[in-house]
């Protein structure tokens, strides 16, 4: 038996239509005003409201943004279509750089007056200040476009806004922890883990004599407390500390000690930490340096430009 398309989308998007109708009513909007605010056609909105077609994900995102609510709040218990039907309404509209994912419109702040506005791709002016996620801009700028500002009354540079879920590449890259920070986090997790087995971990800077022997860590059984004790040199890189702790815990748990330890009854079991530990730490340090240098270069360029601008103002 054939089933009409409307009979399918009528029940599963009922909450969406009801919520949309109520939220628009609360704002005093007609369907025409709602469609205009969301940047979708009036015919698509009315067909969706009459259950003659499905509301697509990007349309719902645009409506939610216009009504200043979340997509989940607008959808309620409604569902999106699981498979494409093949109609012209099912073809996703291609996105362009600078617009919010799923909204069909961009959001930006004017860099001169700070006015917030929404813009369409057709309004953008592609000049030298139009830079997005990945850019070789000499000033290190990103996520900028030029659009007309209603407050300034002219085309001005705007900072393009993204949702937290879709931050630009450079911002995500800068927000990532460094390799040293990751190593310290791994070390702290291991310390909490082995503490559950009754092992004490202490950070202790060794004497010059110990450092001359290449000291990295010491582990011994503390008979007074009836538990194992590990000492780590806090001056070593975080990754070296982490790998040394892994090594010490493995030797304590298996009672196996390699050739790179010094069996000194006065000092306990002292490990020099030679070999791969330091090479791993050096590799991670190089990664952090390569990441930090471009950022510092950008800061230096901006500082120099600001200084020249102030000097020119004084000269005038």
N, C-alpha and C positions, 0 to 999 in steps of 0.2 A: 504494500500500500504506500503510495506516495505521501510524503510529509512536506507541508509547505515550509518555506524558510522562516517565515514569520512565526510559525508555531514553535519553532526551535528556540529562537532568541527571546521570545516573549517571557517565559518563566525564569530563565537563567540570568537575565539582566533586569529583572523587575525592581530590585533594590536600587540599582544604579539610576534607573529612570525616576523612581520616587524621590531619592535623595537629591538628584539634580534639579528636579522640579521644585522641591521645597527650598533648597539653598538659593536658587535663583529668585524665588518668591521673597525670601527673607531679605535679599538685597534690593528688591524692587525692580528686578530686571525682567524684561520680556525675552522671548526666545531669540528675537533678532539681536537684542543687546548682548545676550549670553553668547551667541555665536560669534559676534564681532569681538567681544572681549577675549574669547578663547582662540580666535584666529582660524575658525573652521567655517565651512559654508553653512548657510541657513538650511539648505535642503538636506544635508547630511544630519544636522541636528534634529530636524523635524522627523525625518525618516527613522532615526534611532529612537526618538521619544515615542513614536507610534508603533515601535517594535517591528518595523518593516526591514530593518537591517541591524547588524551588530554594531555597537560602539567599539572601535579598535583601541588598542593600548595607547597609541600616541594621541588619539583624540581625547581619551579620558584624562591623560596626563595634562593636556592643554586646558581642559575644563577645570581640573583640580587646581592648576596654577592660577587660572583666572579667578576662581572662587576662594583662593587662598586656604585650601584644605589639602590633606594628603590624599593620594590615590586610594589607599585602603579605606579611608573614611568615606569617600565618595562612592566606592564600589559596594560597600556593605558585604552582603553574601553573594553578590553577583559574580559571574565568571566571564572570562574571555574565551573566544572560540579556540578550540584546541588545534584544529587543522584548517588550512586555507580552503575556501570554497571555490576560489577561482574567479570571483566577480571583480569588477573594477574597484570595489571598495576594499578588497583584501590586499591590494598591492601597496606595500609600505611606501610612504613618501620619502625620497632620499634626503638624508641629513647633510648639512654643510657645516664646515668648521665654524665654531663660535656660537652655535645655538644650543640651548639646553636639550639634553637627550630626552626625546619623547614629547617635548612641548611644542616644537615647531616654531618657537620664538626665542630670541636671545634676550638676555638681561644684562644690563651694564650700568656702571656709575661714571658720570662725567669726571674726567681728571682735573678739570678747571673749577667747576662749581659744586661737584659732588651730587648732582641731581640723578636720581634713579630713573631709568626708562627701560621699556621693552622695545626691541627693534626687530625688523625683518632683514633677511639677507639682502633684499633689493636696496635697502637704505645704506648699506655699508659703502664706504669710500676706500678703495684699495690703494692706499698711499704707502709711503715708506714706514709708517708707524703701525701698519697692520701686521702684527706678529701673534702667533698662536702657540700651541704646545711646544713644538720643537723649532727653535729659531737660532740663527747665528747673529742675532742683534748684538752690536758691539757694546751696548749698555746693559746687556743681560736682561732686557725686558721680555715679557711674555704675556699672552692673553690680553692683547690690546687691539682695538679696532677704532675706526673713525666713522662716526655717524652724526647726524644733526642733533644738536642739543636744543631743546625747546626753551631752556632758561637762558643760555648764552646767545641764542639766535644765530648760530653758525655751526659748521662742522667742527667738532672737537674730538680729541682722543678720549676714548672711553675704556675703562677696565671691564673686561667681560667677566661675568660671574658664572660660576658653576656650582652645582649642588655638591655636597660633601661626597656623595657616592661617585661622582664623576669629576674629581679634581684633575687639574691638568698634569701632564707628565712631569714637568719640572718640579712642581710642588710635591708630588708623591715621592720623587727621587730625593728631594731635600729632607723630607720628613722621615725617611728610612733611618734606622739606627746605623751607626758606623760598625765596622767589624770589631773594633775594640769594645764597644758597648754590647754587642751581641755576645762576645766572649765572656765579659763580666757577668752578664745575665746567665749564661750557661754555667759558669763557675758557681754562682750563688745557688742555682737550682741543685747542682750536685752536692753542695755543702748541706743543704736542707735534707737531701735524700740520705746521705751517709750518716747524718746525725740520728736518723731513725734506727741505725744499727749500733748506736753507742760510740760513735767516733767523734772526737773533738778536733776542730780545725782552728788553728791560730795563725795570725799573720805576724811575722817577726823579722825585722831587719837584722841580718847576721853581722858578726864582727868582721873586720877586714881580713883576718886570717881565714875565716870560713869562705868569704867571697873570693879570696885568692885561689881556693881549692875548687872554685866553680860551683859553690853551693846553690841549690835551687830549693830543695825541700828536705825535711827530716821527718821520719815517722818512727815511733817507738811505743812500746806498751807501758802505760803508766800504771804501775802496780798499786800505787796509793789510791787510785780511783778505779782500778780494775777495768780499764778501758783503753783503747788505742788513741793516740794523739798524733796529729799531723801538723807540722809547721811549714808555712809557705812564705817565701820572700815576697813582700808586697811590691817591691821595685821591679819585678819581672812583668812583662806584658800580660794582659788578661788571658790571651789564648794559651800562653805558656803555663800560667797558673792553673788553668782549667785542665790541660792535658797532664800536667804533673799530678794533680789530684786524682785524675782517672788512673794514672799509673800506680800511685801509692795505694789507692783503694783496691786495685786489682791484686797487688802484691800482698796486701794484708789479708784479703779474702782467700787467696790461693796458697799463701805461705811460700811463694816463689820469689826469689830475689835474683836479679840479673847481674851481669858483670859490671854494670856502670854505677854500682853503689859502693860506698866505703863502709866496711864493717868496723866501726869504732865504738867500743862499749861506752865510752864517755859521751859520745854524741848521738847514740842511737844509729839508725840506718839513714845515711845521708846520700841523697841522689844528686848528681851533678847536672842531670838533665841535658846531656849532650845528644846530638843527633837531630832527629826530625822536629823536635819541639820548637827550636828556634827558627828553623826554616819556615815552618807554618806561620809563626808569628810575624816574620819579616814579610811574607807574601800578603798577609792581611794588612800590615802597616802600609805597604805600597799601595794597596787598593784605597785605603783611607786618604792617603796623600793625593793620589790622582783625583779623587773626588773633591777634596778640599781646595786644591789649587785654583780651579776655575772660579769657584765662589769667591775666594780671596781676590782673584784678579778683577772680578766684577766690582767688588767693594772698592778696590783701589781706583778703578777707572771712574766710578761714580764720585768718589771723594775728590779726585783731581778735577773733574768737570764742575763740581759744586764750588771748589776753590777758585777756579778761573772765572766762574760766573760772578762770585762775590767781588773778585778783584776788578772786573769790568764795571760793576755797579759803583764801586768806590772811585774808580777813575773818572766816571761820568759826573 
